[in-house]
Amino acid sequence: MIQNPGFILTVLAFVAVIGPLVFVHELGHYLVGRWFGVKAEAFSIGFGPELFAWVDRRGTRWRVAALPLGGYVRFKGDMNAASMTDPAWLEMPAKDRAESFPAKPLWQRAAIVAAGPAINFLFAILILATFAFLHGESRTPAVAGQVQPGSAAVAAGIVAGDRIVSLGGRSMDTFDDIRLYAQIRPNEPVELVIERDGRRIVKQGRIGSVTEDDGLGNKFAVGRLGIAPGEPVVEPVPLWRAPIVAIERTGQIVRTMVETLGQIVGGGRSVKELGGPLKIAQVSGQAATLGLESFIFFVALISINLGFINLLPIPMLDGGHLLFYGIEAVQRRPVSPAAQEWAYRSGLALLMAMMLLVTFNDLSSFGLWKSLSGLIG
């Protein structure tokens, strides 16, 4: 049962989630940059006022700031924390120019930028691989063991014993595949291919919808077919195969993120479902009350989320830099400084708007606006 963690545990859990993940992300940039001979002038965990810092023998200033909502590595030749190129890098002495970020070949710059999201995915894969090795892999067949009366499955003509071959054209290998596909598609029409007595049957149906409470005061629609599995099957995972299972699970999580984001953009899902730092803090505290394994699994999910978001092609994010490098590779010259400046300003505006939106959603889920309206009324 989810318990109220209290304010102190919530703050500590949030810092325990975000701090290490930001460090891991920026460490990816730093290590690959150092590998290619780029000097890091600053490595910051957090933004805003500096709490404490030190300078290592390579001249990198390692700093911890007051707002643990991100971080950055500022390489030589960067104008700011967003890694915009400083035009003055061309005026540096030859030695300094050689160890600056803009002087490196395109593929090296791209590798340095991509290393941040990549290490977030690798970090999550390591966690999920450990869980797979310790607990095995769920391989329960995609067979309807039981069918709930009055459910979407009944309406579609599914009976106990039917094997679900595919939903919406997507192959269903295990019962978890059915759950993952259905849960983000409440009330959506779907084509079902089932196997019954050795025959394949194509049916048209609609995924059902139930309202669930996440234990945090938020109610949302979840898709359900209304079938239960038969006897659970959990197969042991040898050490050599654990990373493969972890990569598959990471792929499933990313695909769910992409599909859910597409639904929000397409209007099929409310933007109110987007959460921000306050929501992450709240869920961090809740996960901490469920035990160490639940908390570590939550860290893996946030790490995947952080890697995915940073790959979005939005200027200011790693994906925006990679987009510029892709354009540079095609046109054989860098994007003009004026275009980059316009794009970064637009990207900053977009990120600020998104931050305001998710913060508004977070405060709404906490009931703040209702409380204020009650005070005013």
Buried (B, 14 or more C-beta within 10 A) or exposed (E): EBEEBEEEBBBBBBBBBBBBBBBBBBBBBBBBBBEBEBBBBBBBBBBEEEEEEEEEEEEBBBBBBEEBBBBBBBBBBBEEBBBBBBEEBEEBEEEBBBBBBBBBEEEBBBBBBBBBBBBBBBBBBBBBBBBBBEEBBBEBBBBBBEBBEEBBBBBBBBEEBBBBBBBBEEEBEBBBBBBBBBBBBBEBEBEBBBBBEEEEBEBEBBBBBEEEEEEBEBEBBBBBBBBEBBEEBEEEBEEEBBBBBBBBBBEEBBEBBEBBBEBBEEEBBEEBBBBBBBBBBBBBBBBBBBEEBBBBBBBBBBBBBBBBBBBEBBBBBBBBBBBBBEEBEEEEEBBEEEEBEEBBEBBBEBBEEBEEBBBBBBBEBBEEEEEEEEEEE
